[in-house]
Amino acid sequence: MELVTSRLLLRELTSPDRDAVHGYASDTDVTRFMDWGPNSAADTAAFLADVLREAAAVPRLAYTLAIVVRASGELVGAVHLAVTSGAHRRGEMGYVLAAAEWGKGYATEAAAAILRFGFDEVGLHKVVATCDPDNVASARVLRKIGMRREGHLRDHLLIRGQWRDRLTFAALAPHA
């Protein structure tokens, strides 16, 4: 599957993408606010194996797509959508982008595309995303794509030995 935006191609991740994925997933700046990473080579290989398994699942409940800059063909990150409740038509989304690509609007473009996909193609009613309160840029992306802050989860994740809060954002399907 592929989603095309004005500047990006969002496509299935494949095994040959390992080096590009590892490039951003092993970066301490990129993973600073994540509950994973920085990745070892084995972590990245395991991640890709999980993504390939999820893509083959029937029914498919998770979509992790490479973010590729159409002009250069360069893989610069990934965007993710998971169905968290089929009965309640609820999902969760997230994204990660190589540090060299920050500030170019790619995260906003990719996040908006996966959100639309969740509503229009997957049939979700509500999509949720979280970010660290200190990750101001990520919170800005979520607001730009029409998500509203719904809460502040205190000591929500234990990340590298430290309890971290999370801000929760959500969007409802346009026809909701």
C-alpha atoms as an extended CHARMM CRD file, in Angstrom:
* protein
*
       176  EXT
         1         1  MET       CA              0.0000000000        0.0000000000        0.0000000000  PROA      1               0.0000000000
         2         2  GLU       CA              1.0700000000        3.5590000000       -0.6560000000  PROA      2               0.0000000000
         3         3  LEU       CA             -0.1200000000        7.0150000000        0.3070000000  PROA      3               0.0000000000
         4         4  VAL       CA              1.0860000000        9.9490000000       -1.7700000000  PROA      4               0.0000000000
         5         5  THR       CA              1.1930000000       13.5540000000       -0.5660000000  PROA      5               0.0000000000
         6         6  SER       CA              2.5140000000       16.6460000000       -2.3060000000  PROA      6               0.0000000000
         7         7  ARG       CA              6.1200000000       15.9310000000       -1.2560000000  PROA      7               0.0000000000
         8         8  LEU       CA              6.0920000000       12.4560000000        0.2570000000  PROA      8               0.0000000000
         9         9  LEU       CA              5.5080000000        8.8270000000       -0.5540000000  PROA      9               0.0000000000
        10        10  LEU       CA              4.3570000000        6.7350000000        2.3980000000  PROA      10              0.0000000000
        11        11  ARG       CA              5.0210000000        3.1110000000        1.5070000000  PROA      11              0.0000000000
        12        12  GLU       CA              5.4390000000       -0.2700000000        3.1290000000  PROA      12              0.0000000000
        13        13  LEU       CA              8.7420000000       -0.7720000000        4.9020000000  PROA      13              0.0000000000
        14        14  THR       CA             10.8730000000       -3.5960000000        3.4930000000  PROA      14              0.0000000000
        15        15  SER       CA             13.9280000000       -5.5130000000        4.6920000000  PROA      15              0.0000000000
        16        16  PRO       CA             16.2930000000       -3.5040000000        2.4280000000  PROA      16              0.0000000000
        17        17  ASP       CA             15.2410000000       -0.3620000000        4.3600000000  PROA      17              0.0000000000
        18        18  ARG       CA             17.1520000000       -1.6000000000        7.4220000000  PROA      18              0.0000000000
        19        19  ASP       CA             20.1450000000        0.7440000000        7.0900000000  PROA      19              0.0000000000
        20        20  ALA       CA             18.0000000000        3.8530000000        6.5210000000  PROA      20              0.0000000000
        21        21  VAL       CA             15.7270000000        2.9550000000        9.4430000000  PROA      21              0.0000000000
        22        22  HSD       CA             18.7140000000        2.2420000000       11.6700000000  PROA      22              0.0000000000
        23        23  GLY       CA             20.1630000000        5.6320000000       10.7380000000  PROA      23              0.0000000000
        24        24  TYR       CA             17.4010000000        7.5020000000       12.5360000000  PROA      24              0.0000000000
        25        25  ALA       CA             16.4170000000        4.8080000000       15.0670000000  PROA      25              0.0000000000
        26        26  SER       CA             19.9320000000        4.7030000000       16.5300000000  PROA      26              0.0000000000
        27        27  ASP       CA             20.1530000000        8.5060000000       16.9000000000  PROA      27              0.0000000000
        28        28  THR       CA             19.9330000000        9.6690000000       20.5210000000  PROA      28              0.0000000000
        29        29  ASP       CA             18.4210000000       13.0120000000       19.4560000000  PROA      29              0.0000000000
        30        30  VAL       CA             15.6470000000       11.2820000000       17.5000000000  PROA      30              0.0000000000
        31        31  THR       CA             14.8210000000        8.8000000000       20.2740000000  PROA      31              0.0000000000
        32        32  ARG       CA             15.1590000000       11.2640000000       23.1590000000  PROA      32              0.0000000000
        33        33  PHE       CA             11.4020000000       11.4000000000       23.8530000000  PROA      33              0.0000000000
        34        34  MET       CA             10.5650000000        7.8650000000       22.6350000000  PROA      34              0.0000000000
        35        35  ASP       CA              9.9130000000        4.8340000000       24.8110000000  PROA      35              0.0000000000
        36        36  TRP       CA             12.2850000000        2.8760000000       22.5340000000  PROA      36              0.0000000000
        37        37  GLY       CA             15.8210000000        3.3490000000       21.2990000000  PROA      37              0.0000000000
        38        38  PRO       CA             18.3830000000        4.3360000000       20.5990000000  PROA      38              0.0000000000
        39        39  ASN       CA             18.3290000000        1.0900000000       18.6340000000  PROA      39              0.0000000000
        40        40  SER       CA             21.0700000000       -1.4480000000       18.2970000000  PROA      40              0.0000000000
        41        41  ALA       CA             21.3370000000       -3.1630000000       14.9100000000  PROA      41              0.0000000000
        42        42  ALA       CA             19.4840000000       -6.1340000000       16.4390000000  PROA      42              0.0000000000
        43        43  ASP       CA             16.6850000000       -3.8340000000       17.6980000000  PROA      43              0.0000000000
        44        44  THR       CA             16.1940000000       -2.3990000000       14.2160000000  PROA      44              0.0000000000
        45        45  ALA       CA             16.1590000000       -5.8770000000       12.6320000000  PROA      45              0.0000000000
        46        46  ALA       CA             13.5530000000       -7.0260000000       15.1880000000  PROA      46              0.0000000000
        47        47  PHE       CA             11.4570000000       -3.9140000000       14.5300000000  PROA      47              0.0000000000
        48        48  LEU       CA             11.4470000000       -4.5610000000       10.7780000000  PROA      48              0.0000000000
        49        49  ALA       CA             10.5430000000       -8.2160000000       11.3320000000  PROA      49              0.0000000000
        50        50  ASP       CA              7.5680000000       -7.1020000000       13.4710000000  PROA      50              0.0000000000
        51        51  VAL       CA              6.4770000000       -4.5780000000       10.8170000000  PROA      51              0.0000000000
        52        52  LEU       CA              6.5870000000       -7.2100000000        8.0660000000  PROA      52              0.0000000000
        53        53  ARG       CA              4.5760000000       -9.6360000000       10.2460000000  PROA      53              0.0000000000
        54        54  GLU       CA              1.9680000000       -6.9350000000       11.0000000000  PROA      54              0.0000000000
        55        55  ALA       CA              1.6750000000       -6.0550000000        7.2870000000  PROA      55              0.0000000000
        56        56  ALA       CA              0.8690000000       -9.6860000000        6.4380000000  PROA      56              0.0000000000
        57        57  ALA       CA             -1.7200000000      -10.1290000000        9.1970000000  PROA      57              0.0000000000
        58        58  VAL       CA             -5.3450000000      -10.7760000000        8.2430000000  PROA      58              0.0000000000
        59        59  PRO       CA             -7.1600000000       -8.7190000000        9.2690000000  PROA      59              0.0000000000
        60        60  ARG       CA             -4.4890000000       -6.0560000000        9.2100000000  PROA      60              0.0000000000
        61        61  LEU       CA             -4.4990000000       -3.9960000000       12.3850000000  PROA      61              0.0000000000
        62        62  ALA       CA             -1.2240000000       -2.0630000000       12.0630000000  PROA      62              0.0000000000
        63        63  TYR       CA              0.3100000000        0.0590000000        9.3200000000  PROA      63              0.0000000000
        64        64  THR       CA              3.9110000000        1.1900000000        9.6620000000  PROA      64              0.0000000000
        65        65  LEU       CA              4.9470000000        3.0460000000        6.5480000000  PROA      65              0.0000000000
        66        66  ALA       CA              8.2580000000        4.5030000000        5.4100000000  PROA      66              0.0000000000
        67        67  ILE       CA              8.3050000000        8.2670000000        4.8910000000  PROA      67              0.0000000000
        68        68  VAL       CA             10.1170000000        8.8290000000        1.5970000000  PROA      68              0.0000000000
        69        69  VAL       CA             10.8570000000       12.2570000000        0.1060000000  PROA      69              0.0000000000
        70        70  ARG       CA              9.5360000000       11.9810000000       -3.4470000000  PROA      70              0.0000000000
        71        71  ALA       CA             12.0700000000       14.4150000000       -4.9540000000  PROA      71              0.0000000000
        72        72  SER       CA             15.1080000000       12.4860000000       -3.6830000000  PROA      72              0.0000000000
        73        73  GLY       CA             13.7460000000        8.9920000000       -3.0000000000  PROA      73              0.0000000000
        74        74  GLU       CA             15.3280000000        9.1820000000        0.4580000000  PROA      74              0.0000000000
        75        75  LEU       CA             13.6980000000        7.3200000000        3.3700000000  PROA      75              0.0000000000
        76        76  VAL       CA             13.6330000000        9.8640000000        6.2140000000  PROA      76              0.0000000000
        77        77  GLY       CA             11.3100000000        8.3370000000        8.8130000000  PROA      77              0.0000000000
        78        78  ALA       CA              8.2160000000        6.2930000000        9.4950000000  PROA      78              0.0000000000
        79        79  VAL       CA              4.5820000000        6.8320000000       10.3590000000  PROA      79              0.0000000000
        80        80  HSD       CA              2.3920000000        4.3220000000       12.1970000000  PROA      80              0.0000000000
        81        81  LEU       CA             -1.3170000000        3.6530000000       12.6320000000  PROA      81              0.0000000000
        82        82  ALA       CA             -2.6870000000        0.8170000000       14.7610000000  PROA      82              0.0000000000
        83        83  VAL       CA             -6.2700000000       -0.2450000000       15.3610000000  PROA      83              0.0000000000
        84        84  THR       CA             -6.5190000000       -0.4480000000       19.1470000000  PROA      84              0.0000000000
        85        85  SER       CA            -10.2090000000       -1.4070000000       19.2640000000  PROA      85              0.0000000000
        86        86  GLY       CA            -12.1590000000       -2.7000000000       16.3060000000  PROA      86              0.0000000000
        87        87  ALA       CA            -15.3900000000       -2.6920000000       18.2950000000  PROA      87              0.0000000000
        88        88  HSD       CA            -15.0060000000        0.9780000000       19.1730000000  PROA      88              0.0000000000
        89        89  ARG       CA            -13.3140000000        1.9430000000       15.8660000000  PROA      89              0.0000000000
        90        90  ARG       CA            -10.4050000000        3.4690000000       17.7440000000  PROA      90              0.0000000000
        91        91  GLY       CA             -6.7660000000        3.7370000000       16.6980000000  PROA      91              0.0000000000
        92        92  GLU       CA             -3.4490000000        5.1930000000       17.6920000000  PROA      92              0.0000000000
        93        93  MET       CA             -0.8580000000        6.9000000000       15.5270000000  PROA      93              0.0000000000
        94        94  GLY       CA              2.7270000000        8.0680000000       15.7510000000  PROA      94              0.0000000000
        95        95  TYR       CA              5.6770000000        9.1410000000       13.6460000000  PROA      95              0.0000000000
        96        96  VAL       CA              9.4420000000        9.4730000000       13.7230000000  PROA      96              0.0000000000
        97        97  LEU       CA             11.6800000000       11.5430000000       11.4980000000  PROA      97              0.0000000000
        98        98  ALA       CA             15.4500000000       11.7290000000       10.9960000000  PROA      98              0.0000000000
        99        99  ALA       CA             16.8670000000       14.7910000000       12.7650000000  PROA      99              0.0000000000
       100       100  ALA       CA             18.2570000000       16.2410000000        9.5150000000  PROA      100             0.0000000000
       101       101  GLU       CA             14.6740000000       16.4780000000        8.2290000000  PROA      101             0.0000000000
       102       102  TRP       CA             13.1510000000       18.2670000000       11.2350000000  PROA      102             0.0000000000
       103       103  GLY       CA             11.5190000000       21.6270000000       10.5780000000  PROA      103             0.0000000000
       104       104  LYS       CA             10.6310000000       20.9170000000        6.9440000000  PROA      104             0.0000000000
       105       105  GLY       CA              6.9710000000       20.0240000000        7.5070000000  PROA      105             0.0000000000
       106       106  TYR       CA              7.4310000000       16.3450000000        6.6360000000  PROA      106             0.0000000000
       107       107  ALA       CA              6.1190000000       15.1000000000        9.9960000000  PROA      107             0.0000000000
       108       108  THR       CA              2.9720000000       17.2090000000        9.6130000000  PROA      108             0.0000000000
       109       109  GLU       CA              2.4330000000       16.0390000000        6.0320000000  PROA      109             0.0000000000
       110       110  ALA       CA              2.9280000000       12.3530000000        6.8960000000  PROA      110             0.0000000000
       111       111  ALA       CA              0.8590000000       12.5250000000       10.0980000000  PROA      111             0.0000000000
       112       112  ALA       CA             -2.0370000000       14.2290000000        8.2910000000  PROA      112             0.0000000000
       113       113  ALA       CA             -1.9650000000       11.5400000000        5.5850000000  PROA      113             0.0000000000
       114       114  ILE       CA             -2.0120000000        8.6160000000        8.0190000000  PROA      114             0.0000000000
       115       115  LEU       CA             -4.7890000000       10.2720000000       10.0280000000  PROA      115             0.0000000000
       116       116  ARG       CA             -6.9270000000       10.6620000000        6.8700000000  PROA      116             0.0000000000
       117       117  PHE       CA             -6.1640000000        7.0510000000        5.9600000000  PROA      117             0.0000000000
       118       118  GLY       CA             -7.3290000000        5.9220000000        9.4100000000  PROA      118             0.0000000000
       119       119  PHE       CA            -10.6420000000        7.6840000000        8.9970000000  PROA      119             0.0000000000
       120       120  ASP       CA            -11.2940000000        7.2100000000        5.2680000000  PROA      120             0.0000000000
       121       121  GLU       CA             -9.8830000000        3.7380000000        4.5840000000  PROA      121             0.0000000000
       122       122  VAL       CA             -9.7020000000        1.9390000000        7.9210000000  PROA      122             0.0000000000
       123       123  GLY       CA            -13.0190000000        3.3870000000        9.1170000000  PROA      123             0.0000000000
       124       124  LEU       CA            -11.8410000000        4.5970000000       12.5010000000  PROA      124             0.0000000000
       125       125  HSD       CA            -13.9900000000        6.9600000000       14.5400000000  PROA      125             0.0000000000
       126       126  LYS       CA            -11.2380000000        8.2210000000       16.8600000000  PROA      126             0.0000000000
       127       127  VAL       CA             -7.4500000000        8.3410000000       16.5420000000  PROA      127             0.0000000000
       128       128  VAL       CA             -5.2100000000        9.0830000000       19.5330000000  PROA      128             0.0000000000
       129       129  ALA       CA             -1.5650000000       10.1340000000       19.7110000000  PROA      129             0.0000000000
       130       130  THR       CA              0.7060000000       10.9050000000       22.6330000000  PROA      130             0.0000000000
       131       131  CYS       CA              3.9140000000       12.8520000000       23.0520000000  PROA      131             0.0000000000
       132       132  ASP       CA              6.2660000000       13.8920000000       25.8120000000  PROA      132             0.0000000000
       133       133  PRO       CA              5.3390000000       17.3150000000       27.2600000000  PROA      133             0.0000000000
       134       134  ASP       CA              8.8810000000       18.5060000000       26.5040000000  PROA      134             0.0000000000
       135       135  ASN       CA              8.5190000000       17.5410000000       22.8290000000  PROA      135             0.0000000000
       136       136  VAL       CA              7.0370000000       20.8730000000       21.7880000000  PROA      136             0.0000000000
       137       137  ALA       CA              7.5710000000       20.2110000000       18.0680000000  PROA      137             0.0000000000
       138       138  SER       CA              5.5690000000       16.9670000000       18.1730000000  PROA      138             0.0000000000
       139       139  ALA       CA              2.7080000000       18.6100000000       20.0690000000  PROA      139             0.0000000000
       140       140  ARG       CA              2.7070000000       21.3410000000       17.4050000000  PROA      140             0.0000000000
       141       141  VAL       CA              2.4360000000       18.7110000000       14.6350000000  PROA      141             0.0000000000
       142       142  LEU       CA             -0.5310000000       17.0670000000       16.3470000000  PROA      142             0.0000000000
       143       143  ARG       CA             -2.3230000000       20.4010000000       16.7110000000  PROA      143             0.0000000000
       144       144  LYS       CA             -1.6020000000       21.3150000000       13.0690000000  PROA      144             0.0000000000
       145       145  ILE       CA             -3.2860000000       18.1460000000       11.8230000000  PROA      145             0.0000000000
       146       146  GLY       CA             -6.4200000000       18.9060000000       13.8070000000  PROA      146             0.0000000000
       147       147  MET       CA             -5.8990000000       16.8690000000       16.9390000000  PROA      147             0.0000000000
       148       148  ARG       CA             -7.0000000000       18.2890000000       20.2700000000  PROA      148             0.0000000000
       149       149  ARG       CA             -5.2500000000       17.8190000000       23.5730000000  PROA      149             0.0000000000
       150       150  GLU       CA             -7.3770000000       15.5860000000       25.7710000000  PROA      150             0.0000000000
       151       151  GLY       CA             -5.1620000000       14.9750000000       28.7610000000  PROA      151             0.0000000000
       152       152  HSD       CA             -1.8940000000       14.8790000000       30.6190000000  PROA      152             0.0000000000
       153       153  LEU       CA             -0.8490000000       11.4260000000       31.8200000000  PROA      153             0.0000000000
       154       154  ARG       CA              1.5130000000       11.6770000000       34.7710000000  PROA      154             0.0000000000
       155       155  ASP       CA              4.4020000000        9.1960000000       35.1460000000  PROA      155             0.0000000000
       156       156  HSD       CA              2.9300000000        7.2550000000       32.2430000000  PROA      156             0.0000000000
       157       157  LEU       CA              6.0740000000        5.5810000000       30.8900000000  PROA      157             0.0000000000
       158       158  LEU       CA              9.3260000000        4.3940000000       32.4440000000  PROA      158             0.0000000000
       159       159  ILE       CA             11.9070000000        5.4430000000       29.8580000000  PROA      159             0.0000000000
       160       160  ARG       CA             15.5660000000        4.6190000000       30.4140000000  PROA      160             0.0000000000
       161       161  GLY       CA             15.0050000000        4.5000000000       34.1760000000  PROA      161             0.0000000000
       162       162  GLN       CA             13.0340000000        7.7510000000       34.4270000000  PROA      162             0.0000000000
       163       163  TRP       CA              9.2670000000        8.1950000000       34.7350000000  PROA      163             0.0000000000
       164       164  ARG       CA              7.9430000000       10.3970000000       31.9400000000  PROA      164             0.0000000000
       165       165  ASP       CA              4.5910000000       12.0960000000       31.4340000000  PROA      165             0.0000000000
       166       166  ARG       CA              2.6220000000       11.9890000000       28.1870000000  PROA      166             0.0000000000
       167       167  LEU       CA              0.2290000000       14.4690000000       26.6110000000  PROA      167             0.0000000000
       168       168  THR       CA             -2.7230000000       12.7890000000       24.9190000000  PROA      168             0.0000000000
       169       169  PHE       CA             -4.1830000000       14.2070000000       21.7050000000  PROA      169             0.0000000000
       170       170  ALA       CA             -7.1220000000       12.8800000000       19.6890000000  PROA      170             0.0000000000
       171       171  ALA       CA             -9.1520000000       13.5530000000       16.5600000000  PROA      171             0.0000000000
       172       172  LEU       CA            -12.6050000000       12.3510000000       15.6170000000  PROA      172             0.0000000000
       173       173  ALA       CA            -13.5780000000       11.3360000000       12.1130000000  PROA      173             0.0000000000
       174       174  PRO       CA            -14.8320000000       14.4010000000       10.1820000000  PROA      174             0.0000000000
       175       175  HSD       CA            -18.3110000000       12.9210000000        9.8250000000  PROA      175             0.0000000000
       176       176  ALA       CA            -18.5200000000       12.1350000000       13.5550000000  PROA      176             0.0000000000
